[in-house]
Amino acid sequence: MITVIGSLKGGSGKSTLTFNLAVWLTMAELDVEVIDLDPQATLRDVAEVREEEGYKPIISVKGKKALDKKERLKKADEVLIDIGTADLELMKRALRIADRILVPVPPSQADIWSTQRFIQFIESLGIDHDIQIIGFINRGDTHHAVRETDEAAAALVSLPGIKFVKPRLSQRTIFRRSFSEGLAVFELNARAKGSSEFNALCAKLYPAQVR
């Protein structure tokens, strides 16, 4: 399955999510292809840190040339593609080959509007195969008194063309810390709340791997 992790706004946590998914899927003994199409190359940077620190498994991150190797992508168990908006044609290429698109949505009205535009953009491409767009709340508030996260989730549910999934990732320091060290969140601290949240999301996205 080819999963594109994307949105039209920066700062939504795409690279952090892609990296954590790559480590999790690789640990599940799947053949995973990871492609970084964001010019910032954050995903490739963290993979290099991981390799330099000697953490296993190694996560190999490829660039845009990997899109040309269609047979290799078809043979992989899972393909993860982190896209950016700087190269629109490259983004379109990735979206057109995707089986599903995973959209991390921070809890703000601006991000809801951006997600709505992203859905419309995908629909305008005239993709000729079934494709699923999945949205979830990322970087949600942890304080119970703050209602913005729940309000954003309710707005996301109401958007046509996207499937909302309930597991959410909160704005937790452990995600930034683990990423900077080249580790997945569950590697740094398996008992942390962030790890529990991430595992719940993986169980929803990859149910076959936890049965």
C-alpha angles and dihedrals in degrees: 000000000000113000120187116201107205154133138167095250129072121231096043093121098252097145095045090050094046092050094049091048091049092054093045094049093045090051087053085063095248125145100247128187114200120195126186113202096165112108089219087067092206091150092054090047094055091045089055091050089051092051093045090052090050097240117161137255097040113224112217112205120196132197135229095296088071088072088069092059096077095160091056091050091050092052095051118096091224134008122198119193121188108201133195131197098234093089107042096183091052089050091052091051091053094046092050093058096042124114090198139003120219114205119194107204121197113214103263135105090239090058092049090053090046091051090051090053090047091055090050090048092053091048090052091061092072093224108198099213136058111280129178124215113203124189132190137168113265127186091015124179116269097201111094092214092063109087099183094095094053091045091052090049090052090050091048091052090056096052112107118230098031132088112223118213120198103220107098136187117226130216097266130161092227091070092057094040096049092045092052090052095050093250134122113242092251091052093056094048120354092189097052120114089240090058091051090050092049093048090052090053092049091050088055096045098040107027093159090064095058100046 
